[in-house]
Amino acid sequence: MWLEERRRSELTKREKEHTKKQTNNKIYETRASLLRTHQIPVDPAPLWQMPKFQAKALPHLQTFRTERKRRDAFDHHASDGISRKGVFGHGIYEPAKS
């Protein structure tokens, strides 16, 4: 009986230590510590361009008759890209899978 009692007390002691270890591993976060670790999101810097090309350079060719036709072509290209291979859907057509 004494051995069983000792065994039970040892098991309860181990369980208490185990739960104590679990709670001690957590870091208590206060408002100040959260604000200290928070990083404010920053927009990435724009790509560098030579100053002479920033405002003056325009495309030499207008390959679409109107802006609406251009938009329609790009919309069709985007919707059609689902069946094409590649990262951006620019590759060859992939056969249908069933």
C-alpha positions in Angstrom: 0.0 0.0 0.0 2.8 2.4 0.8 4.5 1.7 -2.5 1.2 2.4 -4.4 0.7 5.6 -2.4 4.3 6.7 -3.2 3.8 5.8 -6.9 0.6 7.9 -7.1 2.1 10.9 -5.3 5.1 10.7 -7.7 2.9 10.6 -10.7 0.9 13.6 -9.5 4.1 15.5 -8.8 5.3 14.7 -12.4 2.0 15.9 -13.9 2.3 19.2 -11.9 5.8 19.7 -13.1 4.9 19.0 -16.6 2.0 21.5 -16.6 4.3 24.0 -14.9 6.9 23.6 -17.6 4.2 24.2 -20.3 3.0 27.4 -18.8 6.5 28.8 -18.1 7.6 28.4 -21.8 5.0 30.9 -22.9 6.3 34.5 -23.1 3.9 36.9 -21.5 3.3 39.6 -24.1 2.4 43.1 -22.9 1.2 45.9 -25.1 4.6 47.5 -25.0 6.4 44.3 -26.0 4.0 43.8 -28.9 4.5 47.4 -30.1 8.2 47.0 -29.8 8.3 43.9 -32.0 5.7 45.2 -34.6 7.2 46.3 -37.9 5.4 48.9 -39.8 4.8 47.8 -43.4 6.7 49.9 -45.9 5.9 50.1 -49.6 8.8 48.9 -51.8 10.8 51.6 -53.6 9.9 52.1 -57.3 12.2 50.7 -59.9 15.0 53.1 -60.9 14.6 54.9 -64.2 16.8 57.3 -66.0 15.5 60.9 -65.4 15.3 61.6 -69.2 12.9 58.6 -69.6 10.6 59.2 -66.6 8.1 61.6 -68.2 9.0 61.8 -71.9 9.2 58.2 -73.1 6.0 57.0 -74.7 5.5 53.8 -76.7 6.3 54.2 -80.4 3.7 51.7 -81.6 0.0 51.5 -80.8 -0.8 48.0 -81.9 -4.5 48.1 -80.9 -7.0 50.2 -82.7 -8.7 51.4 -79.5 -8.2 51.2 -75.7 -11.3 49.0 -75.4 -9.9 46.5 -77.9 -6.6 46.4 -76.0 -8.5 45.7 -72.7 -10.6 43.0 -74.3 -7.6 41.2 -75.7 -5.8 41.3 -72.3 -8.9 40.1 -70.5 -9.3 37.2 -73.0 -5.6 36.3 -72.6 -6.0 36.2 -68.8 -9.1 34.0 -68.9 -7.6 31.7 -71.5 -4.4 31.3 -69.4 -6.1 28.7 -67.2 -5.6 25.9 -69.6 -2.0 26.8 -70.5 1.1 25.5 -68.6 3.6 27.8 -66.9 3.8 30.1 -64.0 1.8 32.9 -65.6 -0.2 30.8 -68.1 1.9 31.8 -71.1 3.0 28.3 -72.1 1.6 25.6 -74.3 -1.9 24.3 -73.9 -2.4 21.5 -71.4 -4.7 18.6 -72.4 -7.9 18.3 -70.4 -7.9 16.0 -67.3 -11.0 14.1 -66.4 
